[in-house]
Amino acid sequence: MTVHFVSIASPDSCPALVLNADFRPLSYYPLSLWSWQDAIKAVFLDRVNIVSHYDRVVRSPSFEMQLPSVVSLKSYVQPARQPAFTRFNVFLRDRFTCQYCGAREELTFDHVTPRSKGGLTTWDNVVAACSACNLRKGDRLPAEAKMWPAKTPFQPAIGDLHRNGRLFPPNYLHHSWMDYLYWDSELEP
């Protein structure tokens, strides 16, 4: 299907918020968003219901459709009980702050016990670190480098990441999403 844009602004600036069948976002970190193309494809495959639209329209020779701004899955997806170990989730657990100096720029992650000394890539051994601190600590143990993390690394619960995530809402929140997100309310997700 060939799609033509009606408005001058790009539809790429129109992601769809994806809700589970219970009308909660599939994820908050990162926020569950699909491109307009993926949202329309899911509509055609009858996998989602359209909950809300943008004012923008896409057209093909035989079809016209408002771009969905919020969609909900027709089948419920069981949320994960434990957060996945990812770089983003380590940064979120550590509030996007270097655990050695407090910087918020050029974050990497550091193995508290270096891998060369038997340290594993696990929640209990990895912390957010700025590039400068990571380089300065190098391949040494905290006592050797005289650098200790501000907080002992730990495996967070989903609730820990949700609480920290409230401090870092996405840069863009469409008004049609607000009824489904907690950045706007005092309620726990």
CYANA upper distance limits for C-alpha pairs under 8 A (distance plus 0.5 A):
  1 MET  CA     60 SER  CA      6.97
  2 THR  CA     59 ARG  CA      8.43
  2 THR  CA     60 SER  CA      5.86
  2 THR  CA     61 PRO  CA      7.94
  3 VAL  CA     58 VAL  CA      6.69
  3 VAL  CA     59 ARG  CA      5.80
  3 VAL  CA     60 SER  CA      5.24
  4 HIS  CA     58 VAL  CA      6.36
  4 HIS  CA     59 ARG  CA      5.74
  4 HIS  CA     60 SER  CA      6.71
  5 PHE  CA     10 SER  CA      8.18
  5 PHE  CA     11 PRO  CA      7.94
  5 PHE  CA     57 VAL  CA      7.42
  5 PHE  CA     58 VAL  CA      5.70
  5 PHE  CA     59 ARG  CA      7.17
  6 VAL  CA     56 ARG  CA      7.50
  6 VAL  CA     57 VAL  CA      6.36
  6 VAL  CA     58 VAL  CA      6.64
  6 VAL  CA     59 ARG  CA      7.91
  7 SER  CA     56 ARG  CA      7.04
  7 SER  CA     57 VAL  CA      7.99
  9 ALA  CA     13 SER  CA      8.27
 10 SER  CA     14 CYS  CA      8.36
 11 PRO  CA     36 TRP  CA      7.30
 11 PRO  CA     56 ARG  CA      8.09
 12 ASP  CA     35 SER  CA      7.37
 12 ASP  CA     36 TRP  CA      7.26
 14 CYS  CA     35 SER  CA      7.67
 14 CYS  CA     36 TRP  CA      6.65
 14 CYS  CA     54 TYR  CA      7.96
 14 CYS  CA     67 LEU  CA      7.95
 14 CYS  CA     69 SER  CA      7.42
 15 PRO  CA     33 LEU  CA      6.48
 15 PRO  CA     34 TRP  CA      6.02
 15 PRO  CA     35 SER  CA      5.25
 15 PRO  CA     36 TRP  CA      5.88
 15 PRO  CA     69 SER  CA      6.99
 16 ALA  CA     33 LEU  CA      5.91
 16 ALA  CA     34 TRP  CA      5.71
 16 ALA  CA     35 SER  CA      6.86
 16 ALA  CA     36 TRP  CA      6.81
 16 ALA  CA     39 ALA  CA      6.95
 16 ALA  CA     68 PRO  CA      6.45
 16 ALA  CA     69 SER  CA      4.83
 16 ALA  CA     70 VAL  CA      5.60
 16 ALA  CA     71 VAL  CA      7.11
 17 LEU  CA     25 PRO  CA      7.83
 17 LEU  CA     31 LEU  CA      8.32
 17 LEU  CA     32 SER  CA      6.53
 17 LEU  CA     33 LEU  CA      5.19
 17 LEU  CA     34 TRP  CA      7.15
 17 LEU  CA     69 SER  CA      6.62
 17 LEU  CA     70 VAL  CA      5.17
 17 LEU  CA     71 VAL  CA      6.76
 17 LEU  CA    177 TRP  CA      7.29
 18 VAL  CA     25 PRO  CA      6.36
 18 VAL  CA     26 LEU  CA      6.87
 18 VAL  CA     32 SER  CA      5.94
 18 VAL  CA     33 LEU  CA      6.12
 18 VAL  CA     34 TRP  CA      7.31
 18 VAL  CA     70 VAL  CA      6.63
 18 VAL  CA     71 VAL  CA      5.70
 18 VAL  CA     72 SER  CA      6.33
 18 VAL  CA     73 LEU  CA      7.88
 19 LEU  CA     23 PHE  CA      5.53
 19 LEU  CA     24 ARG  CA      5.59
 19 LEU  CA     25 PRO  CA      4.67
 19 LEU  CA     26 LEU  CA      5.98
 19 LEU  CA     32 SER  CA      8.11
 19 LEU  CA     70 VAL  CA      7.88
 19 LEU  CA     71 VAL  CA      6.55
 19 LEU  CA     72 SER  CA      4.94
 19 LEU  CA     73 LEU  CA      6.74
 20 ASN  CA     24 ARG  CA      5.94
 20 ASN  CA     25 PRO  CA      6.35
 20 ASN  CA     26 LEU  CA      5.90
 20 ASN  CA     72 SER  CA      6.04
 20 ASN  CA     73 LEU  CA      5.67
 20 ASN  CA     74 LYS  CA      8.33
 20 ASN  CA     75 SER  CA      8.13
 20 ASN  CA     76 TYR  CA      6.35
 20 ASN  CA     77 VAL  CA      6.96
 21 ALA  CA     72 SER  CA      6.16
 21 ALA  CA     73 LEU  CA      5.43
 21 ALA  CA     74 LYS  CA      6.11
 21 ALA  CA     75 SER  CA      6.32
 21 ALA  CA     76 TYR  CA      5.25
 21 ALA  CA     77 VAL  CA      7.98
 22 ASP  CA     76 TYR  CA      7.53
 23 PHE  CA     72 SER  CA      6.83
 23 PHE  CA    180 TYR  CA      7.50
 24 ARG  CA    180 TYR  CA      6.74
 24 ARG  CA    181 LEU  CA      8.35
 24 ARG  CA    189 PRO  CA      8.47
 25 PRO  CA     31 LEU  CA      7.89
 25 PRO  CA     32 SER  CA      6.70
 25 PRO  CA    180 TYR  CA      7.53
 25 PRO  CA    181 LEU  CA      8.00
 26 LEU  CA     31 LEU  CA      8.30
 26 LEU  CA     32 SER  CA      6.13
 26 LEU  CA     77 VAL  CA      8.48
 26 LEU  CA     79 PRO  CA      7.88
 27 SER  CA     31 LEU  CA      5.89
 27 SER  CA     32 SER  CA      5.61
 28 TYR  CA     32 SER  CA      6.87
 28 TYR  CA    162 HIS  CA      7.91
 28 TYR  CA    165 GLY  CA      8.25
 29 TYR  CA     89 ASN  CA      8.26
 29 TYR  CA    161 LEU  CA      8.48
 29 TYR  CA    162 HIS  CA      8.47
 29 TYR  CA    165 GLY  CA      7.60
 31 LEU  CA    170 PRO  CA      8.19
 34 TRP  CA     38 ASP  CA      6.33
 34 TRP  CA     39 ALA  CA      6.49
 35 SER  CA     39 ALA  CA      6.77
 36 TRP  CA     40 ILE  CA      6.69
 36 TRP  CA     67 LEU  CA      7.13
 36 TRP  CA     68 PRO  CA      7.72
 37 GLN  CA     41 LYS  CA      6.66
 38 ASP  CA     42 ALA  CA      6.64
 39 ALA  CA     43 VAL  CA      6.81
 39 ALA  CA     68 PRO  CA      7.40
 39 ALA  CA     71 VAL  CA      7.98
 40 ILE  CA     44 PHE  CA      6.80
 40 ILE  CA     67 LEU  CA      8.04
 40 ILE  CA     68 PRO  CA      7.98
 41 LYS  CA     45 LEU  CA      6.67
 42 ALA  CA     46 ASP  CA      6.62
 42 ALA  CA     47 ARG  CA      5.79
 42 ALA  CA     48 VAL  CA      6.47
 43 VAL  CA     47 ARG  CA      6.62
 43 VAL  CA     48 VAL  CA      6.04
 43 VAL  CA     49 ASN  CA      7.38
 43 VAL  CA     50 ILE  CA      8.02
 47 ARG  CA     73 LEU  CA      6.54
 47 ARG  CA     74 LYS  CA      6.16
 47 ARG  CA     75 SER  CA      8.09
 48 VAL  CA     71 VAL  CA      6.54
 48 VAL  CA     72 SER  CA      5.79
 48 VAL  CA     73 LEU  CA      4.89
 48 VAL  CA     74 LYS  CA      5.65
 49 ASN  CA     71 VAL  CA      6.03
 49 ASN  CA     72 SER  CA      5.76
 49 ASN  CA     73 LEU  CA      6.95
 49 ASN  CA     74 LYS  CA      7.08
 50 ILE  CA     68 PRO  CA      6.68
 50 ILE  CA     70 VAL  CA      6.77
 50 ILE  CA     71 VAL  CA      5.07
 50 ILE  CA     72 SER  CA      7.09
 51 VAL  CA     68 PRO  CA      8.06
 51 VAL  CA     69 SER  CA      8.17
 51 VAL  CA     70 VAL  CA      5.74
 51 VAL  CA     71 VAL  CA      5.73
 51 VAL  CA     72 SER  CA      7.24
 52 SER  CA     68 PRO  CA      6.43
 52 SER  CA     69 SER  CA      5.90
 52 SER  CA     70 VAL  CA      5.47
 52 SER  CA     71 VAL  CA      7.56
 52 SER  CA    176 SER  CA      7.12
 53 HIS  CA     66 GLN  CA      6.67
 53 HIS  CA     67 LEU  CA      6.15
 53 HIS  CA     68 PRO  CA      4.76
 53 HIS  CA     69 SER  CA      5.21
 53 HIS  CA     70 VAL  CA      7.25
 53 HIS  CA    176 SER  CA      8.41
 54 TYR  CA     66 GLN  CA      6.97
 54 TYR  CA     67 LEU  CA      5.94
 54 TYR  CA     68 PRO  CA      6.49
 54 TYR  CA     69 SER  CA      5.99
 55 ASP  CA     66 GLN  CA      7.18
 55 ASP  CA     67 LEU  CA      7.86
 56 ARG  CA     66 GLN  CA      6.20
 56 ARG  CA     67 LEU  CA      6.37
 57 VAL  CA     64 GLU  CA      7.33
 57 VAL  CA     65 MET  CA      5.97
 57 VAL  CA     66 GLN  CA      4.71
 57 VAL  CA     67 LEU  CA      6.20
 58 VAL  CA     64 GLU  CA      6.35
 58 VAL  CA     65 MET  CA      6.01
 58 VAL  CA     66 GLN  CA      6.87
 58 VAL  CA     67 LEU  CA      7.36
 59 ARG  CA     63 PHE  CA      6.13
 59 ARG  CA     64 GLU  CA      4.87
 59 ARG  CA     65 MET  CA      6.96
 60 SER  CA     64 GLU  CA      6.90
 69 SER  CA    174 HIS  CA      8.45
 69 SER  CA    176 SER  CA      7.33
 69 SER  CA    177 TRP  CA      8.10
 70 VAL  CA    176 SER  CA      7.64
 70 VAL  CA    177 TRP  CA      7.22
 81 ARG  CA    158 ILE  CA      7.66
 82 GLN  CA    156 PRO  CA      8.45
 82 GLN  CA    157 ALA  CA      6.57
 82 GLN  CA    158 ILE  CA      6.59
 83 PRO  CA     89 ASN  CA      8.14
 83 PRO  CA    156 PRO  CA      7.79
 83 PRO  CA    157 ALA  CA      7.11
 83 PRO  CA    158 ILE  CA      6.19
 84 ALA  CA     89 ASN  CA      7.85
 85 PHE  CA     89 ASN  CA      6.96
 85 PHE  CA     90 VAL  CA      7.64
 85 PHE  CA    122 THR  CA      7.96
 85 PHE  CA    123 TRP  CA      7.43
 86 THR  CA     90 VAL  CA      6.78
 87 ARG  CA     91 PHE  CA      6.79
 87 ARG  CA    109 PHE  CA      7.78
 88 PHE  CA     92 LEU  CA      6.61
 89 ASN  CA     93 ARG  CA      6.46
 89 ASN  CA    161 LEU  CA      7.95
 90 VAL  CA     94 ASP  CA      6.69
 90 VAL  CA    109 PHE  CA      8.36
 90 VAL  CA    123 TRP  CA      8.05
 90 VAL  CA    126 VAL  CA      8.07
 90 VAL  CA    127 VAL  CA      7.14
 90 VAL  CA    128 ALA  CA      7.02
 91 PHE  CA     95 ARG  CA      6.38
 91 PHE  CA     96 PHE  CA      5.20
 91 PHE  CA     97 THR  CA      7.67
 91 PHE  CA    127 VAL  CA      8.21
 91 PHE  CA    128 ALA  CA      6.12
 92 LEU  CA     96 PHE  CA      6.19
 92 LEU  CA    161 LEU  CA      6.88
 92 LEU  CA    164 ASN  CA      7.00
 92 LEU  CA    165 GLY  CA      7.27
 93 ARG  CA    156 PRO  CA      7.30
 93 ARG  CA    160 ASP  CA      7.62
 93 ARG  CA    161 LEU  CA      6.40
 93 ARG  CA    164 ASN  CA      7.27
 94 ASP  CA     98 CYS  CA      8.14
 94 ASP  CA     99 GLN  CA      7.71
 94 ASP  CA    127 VAL  CA      7.61
 94 ASP  CA    128 ALA  CA      6.78
 95 ARG  CA    164 ASN  CA      6.88
 96 PHE  CA    104 ARG  CA      6.50
 96 PHE  CA    107 LEU  CA      8.05
 96 PHE  CA    128 ALA  CA      7.60
 97 THR  CA    102 GLY  CA      5.85
 97 THR  CA    103 ALA  CA      6.16
 97 THR  CA    104 ARG  CA      5.34
 97 THR  CA    107 LEU  CA      8.14
 97 THR  CA    128 ALA  CA      6.97
 97 THR  CA    129 ALA  CA      7.70
 97 THR  CA    130 CYS  CA      8.43
 98 CYS  CA    102 GLY  CA      5.21
 98 CYS  CA    103 ALA  CA      5.64
 98 CYS  CA    104 ARG  CA      6.71
 98 CYS  CA    107 LEU  CA      7.31
 98 CYS  CA    127 VAL  CA      8.31
 98 CYS  CA    128 ALA  CA      5.65
 98 CYS  CA    129 ALA  CA      4.62
 98 CYS  CA    130 CYS  CA      5.79
 99 GLN  CA    127 VAL  CA      7.02
 99 GLN  CA    128 ALA  CA      6.37
 99 GLN  CA    129 ALA  CA      6.24
 99 GLN  CA    148 TRP  CA      8.45
 99 GLN  CA    149 PRO  CA      5.32
 99 GLN  CA    150 ALA  CA      5.60
 99 GLN  CA    151 LYS  CA      7.39
100 TYR  CA    129 ALA  CA      7.05
100 TYR  CA    133 CYS  CA      7.20
100 TYR  CA    147 MET  CA      7.03
100 TYR  CA    148 TRP  CA      6.88
100 TYR  CA    149 PRO  CA      5.66
100 TYR  CA    150 ALA  CA      6.65
101 CYS  CA    133 CYS  CA      7.84
103 ALA  CA    130 CYS  CA      6.96
104 ARG  CA    130 CYS  CA      7.68
105 GLU  CA    130 CYS  CA      6.92
106 GLU  CA    130 CYS  CA      5.88
106 GLU  CA    131 SER  CA      6.29
107 LEU  CA    128 ALA  CA      6.88
107 LEU  CA    129 ALA  CA      5.99
107 LEU  CA    130 CYS  CA      4.78
107 LEU  CA    131 SER  CA      6.55
108 THR  CA    128 ALA  CA      6.42
108 THR  CA    129 ALA  CA      5.80
108 THR  CA    130 CYS  CA      6.19
108 THR  CA    131 SER  CA      6.54
108 THR  CA    134 ASN  CA      7.98
109 PHE  CA    126 VAL  CA      6.88
109 PHE  CA    127 VAL  CA      6.01
109 PHE  CA    128 ALA  CA      5.00
109 PHE  CA    129 ALA  CA      5.75
109 PHE  CA    130 CYS  CA      8.20
109 PHE  CA    134 ASN  CA      8.12
110 ASP  CA    114 PRO  CA      8.46
110 ASP  CA    126 VAL  CA      5.98
110 ASP  CA    127 VAL  CA      5.88
110 ASP  CA    128 ALA  CA      6.73
110 ASP  CA    129 ALA  CA      6.36
110 ASP  CA    134 ASN  CA      6.60
111 HIS  CA    115 ARG  CA      7.29
111 HIS  CA    119 GLY  CA      7.24
111 HIS  CA    120 LEU  CA      7.99
111 HIS  CA    121 THR  CA      7.43
111 HIS  CA    125 ASN  CA      6.07
111 HIS  CA    126 VAL  CA      5.12
111 HIS  CA    127 VAL  CA      7.19
112 VAL  CA    119 GLY  CA      7.95
112 VAL  CA    125 ASN  CA      5.83
112 VAL  CA    126 VAL  CA      6.40
112 VAL  CA    127 VAL  CA      7.52
112 VAL  CA    141 LEU  CA      7.18
112 VAL  CA    142 PRO  CA      7.21
112 VAL  CA    149 PRO  CA      8.43
113 THR  CA    117 LYS  CA      7.04
113 THR  CA    118 GLY  CA      7.60
113 THR  CA    119 GLY  CA      5.18
113 THR  CA    120 LEU  CA      8.21
113 THR  CA    125 ASN  CA      6.96
113 THR  CA    140 ARG  CA      8.01
113 THR  CA    141 LEU  CA      6.08
113 THR  CA    142 PRO  CA      8.03
114 PRO  CA    118 GLY  CA      7.18
114 PRO  CA    119 GLY  CA      5.55
114 PRO  CA    120 LEU  CA      8.33
114 PRO  CA    139 ASP  CA      6.24
114 PRO  CA    140 ARG  CA      7.10
114 PRO  CA    141 LEU  CA      7.28
115 ARG  CA    119 GLY  CA      4.77
115 ARG  CA    120 LEU  CA      6.48
115 ARG  CA    121 THR  CA      8.23
116 SER  CA    139 ASP  CA      7.83
119 GLY  CA    125 ASN  CA      7.31
120 LEU  CA    125 ASN  CA      6.96
121 THR  CA    125 ASN  CA      6.90
121 THR  CA    126 VAL  CA      6.88
122 THR  CA    126 VAL  CA      6.62
123 TRP  CA    127 VAL  CA      8.48
123 TRP  CA    153 PRO  CA      6.89
123 TRP  CA    154 PHE  CA      5.96
123 TRP  CA    155 GLN  CA      5.42
123 TRP  CA    156 PRO  CA      8.46
124 ASP  CA    152 THR  CA      8.28
124 ASP  CA    153 PRO  CA      5.40
124 ASP  CA    154 PHE  CA      5.22
124 ASP  CA    155 GLN  CA      6.79
125 ASN  CA    153 PRO  CA      6.69
125 ASN  CA    154 PHE  CA      8.38
126 VAL  CA    153 PRO  CA      7.00
127 VAL  CA    149 PRO  CA      7.96
127 VAL  CA    153 PRO  CA      6.72
129 ALA  CA    133 CYS  CA      6.69
129 ALA  CA    134 ASN  CA      6.33
130 CYS  CA    134 ASN  CA      6.62
131 SER  CA    135 LEU  CA      6.55
132 ALA  CA    136 ARG  CA      6.56
133 CYS  CA    137 LYS  CA      6.45
134 ASN  CA    138 GLY  CA      6.46
136 ARG  CA    145 ALA  CA      8.41
137 LYS  CA    141 LEU  CA      8.37
137 LYS  CA    142 PRO  CA      8.08
137 LYS  CA    145 ALA  CA      6.06
137 LYS  CA    147 MET  CA      7.47
140 ARG  CA    144 GLU  CA      6.31
140 ARG  CA    145 ALA  CA      6.39
141 LEU  CA    145 ALA  CA      6.76
142 PRO  CA    146 LYS  CA      6.05
142 PRO  CA    147 MET  CA      5.41
142 PRO  CA    148 TRP  CA      5.82
143 ALA  CA    147 MET  CA      7.13
143 ALA  CA    148 TRP  CA      7.94
149 PRO  CA    153 PRO  CA      8.42
156 PRO  CA    160 ASP  CA      6.19
156 PRO  CA    161 LEU  CA      7.36
157 ALA  CA    161 LEU  CA      7.31
158 ILE  CA    162 HIS  CA      6.75
159 GLY  CA    163 ARG  CA      6.58
160 ASP  CA    164 ASN  CA      6.77
161 LEU  CA    165 GLY  CA      6.29
162 HIS  CA    166 ARG  CA      6.95
162 HIS  CA    189 PRO  CA      8.32
163 ARG  CA    167 LEU  CA      8.06
164 ASN  CA    168 PHE  CA      7.87
165 GLY  CA    169 PRO  CA      7.12
166 ARG  CA    183 TRP  CA      6.73
169 PRO  CA    183 TRP  CA      7.28
173 LEU  CA    177 TRP  CA      7.21
173 LEU  CA    178 MET  CA      7.98
174 HIS  CA    178 MET  CA      7.71
177 TRP  CA    181 LEU  CA      7.02
178 MET  CA    182 TYR  CA      8.16
178 MET  CA    183 TRP  CA      8.45
178 MET  CA    184 ASP  CA      7.08
181 LEU  CA    185 SER  CA      8.37
181 LEU  CA    189 PRO  CA      8.40
182 TYR  CA    186 GLU  CA      7.46
182 TYR  CA    187 LEU  CA      6.93
182 TYR  CA    188 GLU  CA      7.43
182 TYR  CA    189 PRO  CA      6.85
